[in-house]
């Protein structure tokens, strides 16, 4: 892993929280883009 200055400032709990918040949104966006491409 690279030592990125922005990431090192975050605490592990914050990273987990942002991942839990961002992953469902990314999944929703990919699902919407796939269904719109099919339709």
Residue pairs with C-beta under 8 A, 6 or more apart in sequence:
7 15
10 18
